[in-house]
Amino acid sequence: MKINRVVVSPHELPIACTAQVQLGNRFVTMAASDEKPLGVDRFVLRYVFAQQDRMGLTVIESVVPGQNPEYPSVSAQIPAASWAEREACDLFGLRRMGHPDLRPLVLHEHWPDGVHPLLKEVPLNLAVERDTSKAWAYPKVEGEGVFEVPVGPIHAGVIEPGHFRFHVMGDSVLHLEAKLFYTHRGIEKRSEGMSLVKGLFLAERICGVCSVSHAMSYAQAVESIAGVHIPKRAQYLRVLFAEMERLYNHVGDIGNICAGIGYAYGSNHGARLKERLMQMNDAIAGHRFLRGTIALGGAAVDVTPSALAAMTDALREVRDELDEIVEQILSHDVVINRFAKTGILTEQVARDFSAVGPAARASGCDVDVRRDLPYAAYGQLSFDVPVLREGDVLARFKQRYLETLQSLRLVEQVAEEIPDGDTVIPIGGVPAHGFGIGVTESARGENAHFLMTGKNDTIFRYRVRSASYANWPVVPYCVPGNIVPDFPLINKSFELCYACCDR
């Protein structure tokens, strides 16, 4: 993947980044790094944009001096950059001037001032004392009959922690504020100094159900720095594993959305088919969640022709069953009544915040990095990118079904066309202090990994922007105008992860 690097001064950042948007390029992520150990007292900001012509990425790079670590924010012009800039302030102490929201993001109210965990001088095992004198500032909706309804961060069942504060009048939601990062695990700090090989295992565990996508994004970043092209057979195997991961997620999400309205037929059959797909994963790769399938330089697992044939036969049966189940679900009047016009994500909000994946495509955004920035063997395979425009729960439900059909089509092509040959090429002696970016399309959307190498094949800086991180900011925009009982349904229709957002 081609990376076009543009270096500007800090005061030129808003102009340079806004120019990218005006060209039609899409904001992907921003990676901040503390580069003082390289001999200069400085931080570096790198804003990454996907080029409209689908020719690669543009990186707008700027150096912020360590003595006065502030820079002009671009978030007023590019709302999608807001979280990344807030996070850079929390973790590095980089002050963004003119940002529309000066609250912390990752570090909650009891974190002491002046402690920024991703500074190189801060040790991983630093113990900090809670500052109980501070309180979290929530926006307020004032007026007669307006009430606050706090939900979480602890929820019933197995859902991960997140706090949602509703301002309501009766049952109607006027405003929703989401507070996340209760499951922040310090993955990026933990990676510093880690070997590139061990870093793959860390990447694979960022998200339980997106193991392949995260591992592949990381591997692509390493391979980009090393200048390595993986073998043809490995390219096809990566597509196979990525699409099998997408299949069990999409089918499971079809059932989960039905669970949001207590529709047992849909939720039970979705869970049943998901289990069948995960058993297939175990049969072809030795792991239900497909861990251990990606290697630096290719694929760690090969698949025999007989296993591929058996899998494609079983997937045809799954498709027939899924067609029947979805037809039954969409013929139910109560389902349509609950799904249609509920939790609408407008195309404008989706574009402003650079939403990704099925949620973005269900709102009219024609983006899919399998096609736009082709990797593995996607450039040699035929598939469509379905795009709907309604942006409601019903559209997100249909979007997953349509994308499931495309994944089945891709797996069948892999089984028919996969070439013989090696599955991995050794990687070693990776240049120090180079950076690479790996981007893959998970079931939730694109996972973008920024990696900067250190000496002796180690990690200097690792920045993960998951699909959930990109999409969580748009969820509160979909809830006002709906009723409180619709929120679980809206939330399930996005099916975002907390842990891979929080890292």
C-alpha positions in Angstrom: 0.0 0.0 0.0 1.4 3.4 -1.0 1.9 6.0 1.7 2.3 9.6 0.7 4.0 11.5 3.5 3.6 15.3 3.9 5.6 17.2 6.6 4.1 20.5 7.9 4.7 22.8 10.8 2.2 22.7 13.7 0.5 25.9 12.7 -0.1 24.5 9.2 -1.8 21.4 10.5 -5.5 22.6 10.3 -4.9 23.9 6.7 -3.1 20.8 5.6 -5.7 18.4 7.1 -8.7 20.4 5.9 -7.2 20.3 2.4 -7.2 16.6 2.5 -10.9 16.5 3.3 -11.6 19.1 0.6 -9.9 16.7 -1.9 -12.4 14.0 -0.8 -9.9 12.1 1.2 -11.2 10.3 4.4 -9.7 10.7 7.8 -8.6 7.3 9.2 -6.6 8.0 12.4 -4.0 10.1 14.1 -1.0 8.6 15.9 1.0 10.6 18.4 4.5 9.5 19.4 7.0 10.5 22.0 10.3 10.5 20.1 12.6 12.1 22.7 14.6 8.8 23.0 15.7 9.3 19.4 17.8 12.3 20.4 15.5 15.3 19.9 13.1 16.7 22.5 10.0 16.3 20.4 6.6 14.7 19.8 5.4 13.8 16.3 1.7 13.8 15.2 0.7 11.8 12.1 -2.8 12.3 10.7 -3.7 9.5 8.3 -6.1 10.0 5.4 -7.4 7.4 2.8 -7.1 8.8 -0.7 -10.3 9.2 -2.6 -8.7 7.7 -5.8 -8.1 4.5 -3.8 -4.4 4.8 -4.5 -3.2 4.6 -0.9 -2.8 6.7 2.3 -1.6 10.3 2.9 0.1 11.0 6.2 0.2 14.6 7.4 3.1 14.8 9.8 4.1 17.5 12.2 6.7 17.9 15.0 5.6 19.4 18.3 8.4 20.6 20.5 8.8 18.9 23.9 9.3 22.1 25.8 5.9 23.5 24.8 3.8 20.6 23.7 0.8 22.3 22.2 -0.6 22.5 18.6 -3.7 23.8 16.9 -6.5 21.3 16.9 -8.1 20.2 13.6 -11.3 18.8 15.2 -13.4 21.8 14.6 -12.9 21.2 10.9 -12.7 17.4 11.1 -14.9 16.0 13.9 -13.5 12.5 13.3 -10.2 13.6 14.7 -11.7 14.7 18.0 -11.2 11.5 20.0 -7.6 11.0 18.8 -6.6 14.5 19.8 -8.3 14.2 23.2 -6.5 10.8 23.7 -3.1 12.4 22.8 -3.7 15.0 25.5 -4.5 12.3 28.1 -1.7 9.9 27.3 1.1 12.3 26.1 0.2 15.7 27.6 -0.2 17.2 24.1 -2.4 20.2 24.4 -4.8 20.8 21.5 -5.6 24.5 21.1 -9.1 25.3 19.9 -10.5 21.9 20.4 -14.3 21.9 20.9 -14.2 19.5 23.9 -11.4 19.9 26.4 -12.5 17.1 28.7 -10.3 14.0 29.2 -11.3 10.9 27.2 -9.3 7.8 28.2 -8.3 8.9 31.7 -11.3 9.2 34.0 -11.8 11.9 36.7 -9.9 10.2 39.5 -6.6 10.0 37.5 -4.1 12.5 38.9 -3.2 15.6 36.8 0.2 15.6 35.1 0.6 11.8 34.7 0.7 10.9 31.0 1.2 7.1 30.7 2.6 7.0 27.1 5.5 9.3 27.8 8.6 7.2 27.4 9.9 8.0 30.9 6.7 6.7 32.5 7.2 3.0 33.5 4.6 0.4 32.7 4.2 -0.6 36.3 3.7 2.9 37.7 1.3 3.0 40.6 -0.9 6.1 40.7 -3.0 7.5 43.6 -6.7 8.3 42.9 -7.6 12.0 43.0 -11.1 11.9 44.5 -11.5 15.6 44.5 -12.4 15.8 40.8 -15.8 15.1 39.2 -16.7 14.2 35.6 -18.4 17.0 33.7 -21.6 15.9 31.9 -23.5 18.2 29.5 -26.8 19.2 30.9 -30.2 19.5 29.2 -32.3 21.9 31.3 -36.0 22.3 31.3 -39.2 21.4 33.1 -39.9 17.7 33.0 -36.3 16.8 31.9 -34.6 14.0 33.9 -31.3 12.2 33.8 -31.2 8.4 33.6 -27.8 7.0 34.3 -27.1 3.5 33.0 -24.0 1.5 33.8 -21.0 1.2 33.8 -21.9 -2.2 35.4 -24.6 -4.0 33.4 -26.6 -7.2 33.7 -25.2 -10.3 32.0 -21.8 -10.4 30.3 -21.8 -7.0 28.5 -18.6 -5.0 29.0 -18.7 -1.8 31.1 -19.7 1.5 29.7 -21.7 4.4 31.2 -24.6 5.9 29.3 -26.4 9.1 30.7 -29.7 9.8 29.1 -31.5 13.1 29.3 -35.2 12.3 28.8 -38.6 13.8 28.8 -41.0 11.0 29.6 -39.6 8.1 27.6 -38.2 10.3 24.8 -34.5 10.8 24.7 -33.3 14.4 24.3 -29.5 13.7 24.6 -27.2 10.8 25.3 -23.7 11.0 26.7 -21.5 7.9 26.4 -18.5 7.4 28.7 -16.2 4.5 27.8 -12.6 3.4 28.5 -13.4 1.4 31.6 -11.6 -1.6 30.0 -8.4 0.2 29.0 -5.7 -2.4 29.3 -2.6 -0.3 28.4 -1.9 -2.4 25.3 0.0 0.3 23.5 2.2 0.9 26.5 2.8 -2.8 27.1 4.0 -3.2 23.5 6.9 -0.8 23.9 10.2 -2.7 23.6 8.3 -5.9 22.7 9.7 -8.1 19.9 7.8 -7.8 16.6 7.0 -11.5 16.8 5.5 -11.2 20.3 3.6 -8.1 19.3 1.6 -10.2 16.8 0.3 -12.3 19.8 -0.7 -9.0 21.5 -2.5 -7.7 18.4 -4.4 -10.9 18.1 -5.8 -10.5 21.5 -7.0 -6.8 21.2 -10.5 -8.1 20.4 -11.8 -11.6 21.0 -14.0 -11.7 17.9 -11.8 -9.7 15.5 -8.5 -11.7 16.1 -7.8 -12.2 12.4 -8.4 -8.6 11.4 -6.3 -7.1 14.1 -3.5 -9.7 13.6 -3.5 -9.0 9.9 -3.4 -5.2 10.3 -0.4 -5.6 12.6 1.3 -8.0 10.2 0.7 -5.7 7.3 2.3 -2.8 9.1 5.4 -4.9 9.9 5.6 -6.3 6.3 5.3 -2.7 5.0 8.3 -1.6 7.0 10.3 -4.7 6.1 9.4 -4.3 2.4 8.1 -7.9 2.3 5.5 -9.3 -0.1 3.8 -12.5 1.3 3.4 -15.6 -0.8 0.3 -16.0 -3.1 -1.1 -18.9 -1.2 -0.8 -17.0 2.1 -2.7 -14.1 0.5 -5.6 -16.4 -0.3 -5.5 -18.1 3.2 -5.7 -14.7 4.8 -8.8 -13.9 2.8 -10.3 -17.3 3.9 -9.7 -16.7 7.6 -10.8 -13.1 7.4 -14.1 -14.0 5.7 -14.8 -16.9 8.1 -14.3 -14.4 10.9 -16.7 -12.0 9.2 -19.3 -14.8 8.7 -19.7 -15.9 12.3 -19.8 -12.3 13.4 -22.4 -11.2 10.9 -24.6 -14.2 11.5 -24.3 -13.8 15.2 -25.2 -10.1 14.9 -28.3 -10.9 12.9 -29.4 -12.9 15.9 -28.2 -10.3 18.4 -30.3 -7.5 16.8 -33.4 -9.7 17.1 -32.5 -10.3 20.8 -32.7 -6.5 21.2 -36.5 -6.8 20.8 -36.9 -10.2 22.5 -37.6 -12.0 19.2 -36.5 -15.5 20.1 -36.9 -17.0 16.7 -34.2 -14.7 15.2 -31.9 -14.7 18.2 -32.0 -18.5 18.6 -31.4 -19.3 15.0 -28.7 -16.7 14.8 -26.9 -18.2 17.7 -27.3 -21.7 16.3 -25.8 -20.8 12.9 -23.0 -18.8 14.6 -22.1 -21.9 16.6 -22.0 -24.0 13.4 -19.7 -21.5 11.7 -17.4 -21.5 14.8 -17.2 -25.2 14.7 -16.1 -24.9 11.1 -13.4 -22.5 12.2 -12.2 -25.1 14.7 -12.2 -27.8 12.0 -10.1 -25.9 9.5 -7.8 -23.8 11.7 -7.8 -25.5 15.1 -9.4 -22.5 16.9 -13.0 -21.4 17.1 -11.9 -17.7 17.1 -9.3 -18.4 14.4 -6.4 -17.3 16.6 -3.0 -18.4 15.5 -3.8 -18.3 11.8 -1.8 -15.2 10.8 2.0 -15.1 10.8 4.4 -12.3 10.1 5.1 -12.9 6.4 2.1 -14.9 5.6 -0.2 -17.5 7.2 0.6 -19.8 10.2 -2.1 -22.4 9.2 -2.6 -24.2 5.9 -5.9 -25.8 4.8 -6.1 -29.0 2.8 -8.2 -29.3 -0.4 -10.5 -31.8 1.3 -11.1 -29.5 4.2 -11.9 -26.6 1.9 -14.3 -28.8 -0.1 -16.1 -30.0 3.0 -16.3 -26.4 4.3 -17.8 -24.9 1.1 -20.4 -27.7 1.0 -21.4 -26.9 4.6 -21.5 -23.2 3.9 -24.0 -23.7 1.1 -26.2 -25.3 3.6 -25.7 -22.4 6.0 -26.7 -20.0 3.2 -29.9 -21.8 2.5 -30.8 -21.8 6.1 -29.9 -18.2 6.6 -32.0 -17.1 3.6 -35.0 -18.8 5.1 -34.4 -17.3 8.6 -33.9 -13.8 7.3 -37.0 -14.0 5.1 -39.0 -15.2 8.2 -37.6 -12.3 10.3 -38.3 -9.6 7.8 -41.9 -10.9 7.2 -42.8 -10.2 10.9 -44.8 -7.0 11.3 -43.5 -6.4 14.8 -39.9 -6.7 13.7 -40.4 -4.2 10.9 -42.2 -1.8 13.3 -39.3 -1.9 15.8 -36.5 -1.8 13.3 -37.7 0.7 10.7 -36.9 4.4 11.3 -35.2 3.5 14.7 -31.8 4.8 15.5 -31.1 6.6 12.3 -27.5 7.4 11.5 -27.6 10.1 8.9 -25.1 10.0 6.0 -23.8 13.4 7.0 -23.0 12.4 10.6 -21.4 9.2 9.3 -19.2 11.1 7.0 -18.3 13.8 9.5 -17.0 11.2 12.0 -15.6 8.9 9.3 -17.8 6.0 10.4 -16.8 2.6 9.0 -18.0 -0.9 8.3 -21.6 -2.1 7.9 -22.9 0.9 10.0 -21.4 3.4 7.5 -22.5 1.5 4.4 -26.0 1.2 5.7 -26.0 5.0 5.8 -24.9 5.6 2.3 -21.1 5.6 2.7 -19.5 3.5 0.0 -16.3 2.6 1.9 -14.7 -0.8 2.2 -10.9 -1.2 2.4 -11.0 -4.7 0.9 -11.8 -2.9 -2.3 -10.5 0.6 -1.7 -7.1 -0.4 -0.3 -6.9 -4.0 -1.5 -4.7 -6.3 0.6 -4.1 -10.1 0.8 -5.9 -11.6 -2.3 -8.9 -9.2 -2.4 -7.6 -7.5 -5.5 -7.8 -10.9 -7.4 -11.2 -11.8 -6.2 -14.7 -10.7 -7.3 -17.2 -9.3 -4.8 -19.6 -6.4 -4.4 -19.9 -3.8 -1.7 -23.6 -3.4 -0.8 -24.6 0.1 0.2 -28.0 1.1 1.7 -29.2 4.6 2.6 -31.9 4.5 5.2 -29.4 4.3 8.1 -31.8 2.8 10.6 -31.7 -0.5 12.6 -33.5 -2.2 9.7 -30.8 -1.1 7.2 -28.0 -2.2 9.5 -29.8 -5.6 9.8 -30.1 -6.0 6.1 -26.6 -4.8 5.5 -25.2 -7.6 7.5 -27.2 -10.2 5.6 -26.1 -8.8 2.2 -22.5 -8.7 3.4 -22.8 -12.3 4.6 -23.7 -13.3 1.1 -20.6 -11.6 -0.3 -18.4 -13.4 2.3 -19.8 -16.7 1.2 -19.1 -15.8 -2.4 -15.5 -14.9 -1.4 -14.9 -18.1 0.5 -16.1 -20.2 -2.4 -13.7 -18.4 -4.8 -10.8 -18.9 -2.4 -11.6 -22.7 -2.3 -11.7 -22.8 -6.1 -8.7 -20.6 -7.0 -6.2 -20.9 -4.1 -2.7 -21.5 -5.6 -0.1 -24.0 -4.4 3.1 -22.8 -2.8 4.6 -21.5 0.4 2.5 -20.1 3.2 5.0 -17.8 4.9 8.2 -15.9 4.1 10.7 -15.3 7.0 11.0 -11.7 8.2 14.0 -10.4 10.1 16.3 -7.4 10.3 13.4 -4.9 10.0 14.7 -1.3 9.7 14.6 0.7 13.0 12.5 3.8 13.4 10.5 3.3 10.2 6.7 3.3 10.4 4.1 1.3 8.6 0.3 1.3 8.6 -1.9 -1.8 8.2 -5.6 -1.5 7.5 -8.0 -4.4 7.2 -11.8 -4.7 7.1 -13.3 -6.5 10.1 -16.9 -7.4 10.6 -17.4 -4.1 12.4 -15.3 -2.1 9.9 -11.7 -1.2 9.3 -9.1 -1.8 11.9 -6.1 0.6 11.3 -2.8 -0.1 13.0 0.2 2.3 13.1 3.5 0.8 14.0 6.9 2.3 14.5 9.9 0.0 14.9 12.7 0.2 17.4 16.1 -1.4 17.3 16.6 -5.2 17.0 13.2 -5.9 15.6 11.2 -4.4 18.5 8.3 -2.1 18.8 8.9 1.6 19.5 5.3 2.9 19.1 2.1 1.1 18.4 -1.2 2.8 17.9 -4.5 0.9 17.3 -7.6 2.5 15.9 -10.3 -0.2 15.9 -13.5 -0.1 14.0 -15.4 0.3 17.3 -13.2 3.4 18.2 -14.3 5.0 14.9 -18.0 4.2 15.4 -18.7 4.8 19.1 -18.7 8.6 18.7 -21.7 8.4 16.2 -23.9 6.2 18.5 -25.1 9.1 20.7 -26.3 10.9 17.5 -28.7 8.0 16.7 -30.5 8.0 20.0 -32.3 11.4 20.5 -35.8 11.3 19.2 -36.1 7.6 20.1 -37.4 6.2 23.4 -35.2 4.7 26.1 -36.3 1.1 25.5 -35.0 1.4 21.9 -31.4 2.0 23.1 -30.5 -1.7 23.6 -31.8 -2.3 20.1 -29.9 0.6 18.6 -26.7 -0.4 20.4 -27.0 -4.0 19.3 -27.5 -2.9 15.7 -24.0 -1.3 15.8 -22.6 -4.3 17.9 -19.5 -2.3 18.9 -16.8 -3.7 21.1 -15.7 -1.9 24.3 -12.4 -3.6 24.9 -10.9 -3.1 21.4 -12.1 0.5 21.5 -10.5 1.1 24.9 -7.4 -1.1 24.3 
